[in-house]
Amino acid sequence: MLQAFGWSGYLLLRVVVAASNSVSVEGYPPIFIEAIVGYCLTLLLSTLYGYYRRQPRWRAIALTVATLLIATLVYSVIQAFNISFLRPGLARGADLGISWALVIGSSFIPFTVLTGWTSLYFGINWYLIVEEQVDRMHLLETEASSAQLAMLRYQLNPHFLFNTLNSISTLVLLKETQRANAMLSRLSAFLRYTLANEPTAHVTVVQEVETLKLYLEIEKMRFEKRLRTHFEIDPAVERARLPSLLLQPLVENAIKYAVTPQEEGADISVLAQLAAERVRITVSDTGPGLNGANKRPSLSTGVGLANIRERLAQAYGPDHRFEIRAMPQGGFSVVIEIPYQLEEPAREGA
């Protein structure tokens, strides 16, 4: 299509120039022949150049230059034929044969046109190659981002499973088989729910809260009345989406640093609300905060707060807020603010 449009434009330009110079009717057939010959030659050149591009660089350059010179010679001979036989009035002298002088004199326009066409050919193909490489790079970046998100998500399952199985093992040793069986059933339900979702998928706030409740039912088997939970979910954000299992490490962190060290346990609250077209989620507890001897750098395996920061950065880039607050009188809270999205984010190539 580029060939057809290009040579049609070239033909139109030559016709306009001929008409402006008051060329007679006999002068137009050579112009059409010139355009047709140029079109056919460049079709052949495009095939040859496509083959040359697969050759080593210097061999390709040498073959391209040689082919361009040969094509210019062929085009010049045809131009000389036009001048000698189709436009005899333009030929010098009485001899209407094709001489080398006439061929050389006719080579300027063919050389200019074919050189310009060759430059366009390689320029367009270089642009297409660059575009293809850019698209491929974007695809690889997307796949790498999805793999990173999946890795971050999968880090959580072994950590949670390790703690829960330890608790079940303790119950078995204490011969509390009914509680151990109940915990295994709830663990099975929780794992079935989490493994059913894609690791890079986004879920609604309601789904995330239901997952948290499944997890907390397991933990309440261990702590009973020492673990008190409160949920306050604004109906306006129930259908908003966020990365799956984003809040579970925060609740697990609160259990470890607020519920476990205190004999009376602690309250854990989850608040989700709409704030200026953004979803704000706060997970807080009534534990010792940073006043106790046990500081809160992260979870024991090092995949807690750092994991959440990485997942937020992967999912939203700089368009998010992650803030940690420690109350002077005790207590600890984490505030997450993300864009309000109702649709699953598109992931190219995922």
C-alpha positions in Angstrom: 0.0 0.0 0.0 2.9 2.4 0.8 4.3 1.5 -2.7 1.1 2.2 -4.4 0.4 5.5 -2.6 4.0 6.7 -3.0 4.3 6.1 -6.7 0.8 7.5 -7.3 1.9 10.6 -5.5 5.1 10.7 -7.6 3.1 10.3 -10.8 0.7 13.0 -9.8 3.6 15.4 -9.0 5.2 14.7 -12.4 1.9 15.3 -14.2 1.3 18.5 -12.4 4.8 19.7 -13.3 4.3 18.7 -16.9 1.0 20.5 -17.1 2.4 23.7 -15.5 5.2 23.6 -18.1 2.6 23.2 -21.0 4.0 19.8 -22.1 2.2 18.4 -25.1 0.1 15.3 -25.0 3.0 13.2 -26.4 5.0 14.0 -23.3 2.7 12.3 -20.9 3.2 8.6 -21.9 6.9 8.7 -20.9 5.8 10.0 -17.5 3.4 7.1 -16.9 6.1 4.6 -18.1 8.6 6.2 -15.8 6.3 5.8 -12.8 5.3 2.2 -13.7 9.0 1.2 -14.2 9.8 2.8 -10.8 7.0 1.0 -9.1 8.1 -2.4 -10.5 11.8 -1.8 -9.7 11.1 -0.9 -6.1 8.9 -3.9 -5.7 11.9 -6.0 -6.7 14.2 -3.9 -4.5 11.9 -4.4 -1.5 12.2 -8.2 -1.9 16.0 -8.1 -2.3 16.4 -5.7 0.6 14.3 -7.9 2.8 16.7 -10.7 2.1 19.7 -8.5 2.7 18.5 -7.5 6.1 19.0 -11.1 7.3 22.6 -11.0 6.2 25.6 -9.9 8.3 25.8 -6.1 8.5 28.7 -5.3 6.2 27.6 -7.8 3.6 24.1 -6.3 3.7 25.4 -2.8 3.2 27.6 -3.9 0.3 24.8 -5.8 -1.4 22.4 -2.9 -0.9 24.7 -0.3 -2.4 25.5 -2.7 -5.4 21.8 -3.4 -6.0 20.9 0.3 -5.8 23.6 1.1 -8.4 22.4 -1.6 -10.7 18.7 -0.5 -10.3 19.8 3.1 -11.0 21.5 1.9 -14.2 18.4 -0.1 -15.4 16.2 2.9 -14.6 18.6 5.3 -16.4 18.6 3.1 -19.5 14.8 3.1 -19.6 14.8 6.9 -19.1 17.3 7.2 -22.0 15.0 5.1 -24.1 12.1 7.4 -23.2 14.1 10.4 -24.3 15.4 8.8 -27.5 12.4 7.1 -28.9 9.3 8.5 -27.1 10.5 12.1 -26.9 12.9 12.5 -29.9 12.7 16.2 -29.7 14.6 16.2 -26.5 17.5 14.0 -27.8 20.7 15.7 -28.8 21.7 15.5 -32.4 20.2 13.5 -35.1 21.2 10.1 -33.6 18.2 8.7 -31.8 20.1 5.7 -30.4 20.9 5.1 -26.7 24.4 6.3 -25.9 26.3 6.1 -22.6 26.3 9.9 -22.4 22.5 9.9 -22.6 22.3 7.1 -20.0 24.6 9.0 -17.6 22.8 12.3 -18.3 19.5 10.6 -17.5 20.7 9.0 -14.2 20.2 12.0 -11.9 16.5 11.6 -11.4 16.5 7.7 -11.2 19.4 7.8 -8.7 17.7 10.5 -6.6 14.4 8.7 -6.6 15.8 5.2 -5.9 18.1 6.5 -3.2 15.3 8.4 -1.5 13.1 5.3 -1.8 15.9 3.1 -0.3 16.3 5.5 2.6 12.5 5.5 3.2 12.5 1.7 3.0 15.1 1.2 5.7 13.8 4.1 7.8 10.3 2.7 7.9 11.5 -0.8 8.6 13.8 0.4 11.3 10.9 2.3 12.9 8.7 -0.9 12.7 11.5 -2.9 14.3 11.9 -0.4 17.1 8.1 -0.4 17.6 8.1 -4.2 17.8 11.0 -4.1 20.3 9.2 -1.5 22.4 6.0 -3.6 22.4 8.0 -6.7 23.3 9.7 -4.8 26.1 6.4 -3.6 27.5 5.1 -7.2 27.3 8.2 -8.4 29.2 7.8 -5.7 31.8 4.2 -6.6 32.3 5.0 -10.3 32.6 7.8 -9.4 35.0 5.5 -7.3 37.0 2.9 -10.0 37.1 5.5 -12.5 38.2 6.7 -10.2 40.9 3.1 -9.8 42.2 2.6 -13.5 42.1 5.8 -14.1 44.0 4.8 -11.5 46.7 1.4 -13.1 47.0 2.8 -16.6 47.3 5.2 -15.5 50.0 2.2 -15.1 52.3 0.8 -18.6 52.1 3.8 -20.6 53.5 4.2 -18.0 56.3 0.6 -18.2 57.4 0.5 -22.0 56.9 3.6 -22.4 59.1 2.0 -20.6 62.0 -1.3 -22.3 61.7 0.2 -25.8 61.4 2.2 -25.1 64.6 -1.0 -24.2 66.4 -2.7 -27.4 65.1 0.3 -29.4 66.2 0.0 -27.9 69.7 -3.6 -28.8 69.9 -2.9 -32.3 68.8 -0.2 -32.7 71.5 -2.7 -31.4 74.0 -5.2 -34.0 72.7 -7.7 -31.3 71.9 -8.7 -33.2 68.8 -12.1 -31.4 68.2 -10.4 -28.0 68.2 -7.6 -29.3 66.0 -10.2 -30.7 63.6 -12.2 -27.5 63.5 -9.0 -25.5 62.9 -8.0 -27.8 60.0 -11.5 -27.4 58.4 -11.2 -23.7 58.6 -7.7 -23.7 57.3 -8.9 -25.9 54.4 -11.7 -23.3 53.6 -9.2 -20.4 53.8 -6.6 -22.1 51.5 -9.3 -23.2 49.1 -10.5 -19.6 48.9 -7.1 -18.0 48.4 -5.8 -20.6 45.9 -8.9 -20.2 43.8 -7.9 -16.6 43.0 -5.2 -15.6 40.6 -2.2 -14.4 42.6 -2.2 -11.1 40.6 -6.0 -10.7 40.7 -7.8 -7.8 42.4 -10.8 -8.6 44.6 -13.5 -6.4 46.0 -13.3 -5.0 49.5 -16.2 -7.3 50.5 -14.3 -10.3 49.3 -11.1 -9.2 51.1 -13.1 -8.7 54.3 -14.6 -12.2 54.0 -11.1 -13.6 53.5 -10.0 -11.8 56.7 -12.9 -13.3 58.6 -12.0 -16.8 57.5 -8.4 -16.1 58.7 -9.6 -14.7 62.0 -11.9 -17.6 62.7 -8.7 -19.8 62.6 -6.9 -17.4 64.9 -9.8 -17.2 67.4 -9.4 -20.9 67.9 -6.0 -20.1 69.4 -6.8 -16.9 71.3 -10.5 -17.2 72.0 -11.7 -14.1 73.9 -8.3 -12.5 73.8 -8.8 -11.7 70.2 -11.6 -9.2 69.6 -12.3 -7.9 66.1 -14.4 -5.0 64.7 -15.2 -4.3 61.1 -16.6 -1.0 59.8 -17.1 -1.1 56.0 -18.6 1.9 54.2 -21.1 0.6 51.6 -19.7 3.0 49.1 -16.4 1.1 48.9 -17.8 -2.5 49.1 -17.3 -3.0 45.4 -14.0 -1.2 45.1 -11.1 -3.4 44.1 -7.7 -4.0 45.8 -5.0 -6.7 45.5 -6.1 -10.0 47.1 -4.8 -10.8 50.6 -3.4 -7.3 51.0 -4.8 -6.9 54.5 -4.1 -10.3 55.9 -0.4 -9.6 56.8 -1.5 -6.5 58.7 -4.0 -8.4 60.8 -1.4 -11.2 61.4 1.1 -8.5 62.4 -1.5 -7.1 64.9 -2.1 -10.5 66.3 1.6 -11.1 66.8 2.5 -7.8 68.4 -0.8 -6.8 70.1 -2.8 -9.9 71.0 0.0 -12.4 71.8 2.1 -10.3 74.3 -0.8 -9.1 76.4 -2.7 -11.3 78.8 -5.9 -9.5 78.2 -5.4 -9.6 74.4 -6.3 -6.7 72.2 -8.9 -5.3 69.8 -8.3 -5.3 66.1 -10.3 -3.0 63.9 -10.6 -2.8 60.2 -12.1 0.4 58.8 -12.8 1.0 55.1 -14.2 4.3 53.8 -14.4 6.6 50.8 -12.2 9.6 51.1 -12.2 12.1 48.1 -12.8 9.4 45.4 -10.1 7.2 47.0 -10.4 4.1 49.2 -8.9 4.5 52.7 -8.4 1.4 54.7 -7.2 1.5 58.3 -6.1 -1.6 60.3 -5.5 -0.7 64.0 -5.1 -2.5 67.3 -5.1 -1.7 71.0 -1.7 -3.3 71.7 1.4 -1.7 73.3 2.4 -0.1 70.0 6.0 0.9 70.0 6.1 1.4 73.7 6.5 -2.3 74.4 9.8 -4.2 74.3 8.8 -6.0 71.2 9.2 -3.6 68.3 7.4 -4.1 65.0 9.9 -4.2 62.1 7.9 -6.7 60.1 6.6 -10.2 60.4 8.9 -13.0 61.6 9.8 -14.1 58.1 10.3 -10.6 56.8 7.4 -10.6 54.4 5.0 -8.4 56.3 5.0 -4.6 55.8 7.7 -4.8 53.2 5.6 -7.2 51.2 2.6 -4.9 51.3 4.7 -1.9 50.2 6.0 -3.8 47.3 2.6 -5.0 46.2 1.2 -1.5 46.4 4.1 -0.2 44.4 3.6 -2.9 41.8 -0.2 -2.4 41.6 -0.4 1.4 41.7 3.0 2.9 41.3 3.2 6.2 43.2 -0.5 6.6 43.2 -1.0 5.2 46.7 -0.3 6.0 50.4 1.0 3.6 53.0 1.3 5.2 56.5 2.2 3.7 59.8 1.0 5.3 63.0 1.9 4.5 66.6 -0.2 6.1 69.3 1.7 7.6 72.3 -0.7 6.0 74.8 -0.4 2.6 73.0 -1.9 1.1 70.0 -0.8 0.8 66.4 -2.4 1.5 63.0 -1.6 1.2 59.4 -3.4 3.4 56.8 -3.6 2.4 53.1 -5.1 4.8 50.5 -5.5 3.6 47.0 -7.5 4.7 43.9 -11.2 3.9 43.8 -11.5 1.2 41.1 -14.5 -0.9 40.2 -13.0 -2.8 37.4 -10.2 -5.4 37.4 -7.1 -3.5 36.1 -6.1 -4.7 32.6 -2.8 -6.6 32.4 -1.3 -6.9 29.0 0.1 -10.3 28.2 -0.8 -11.7 31.6 
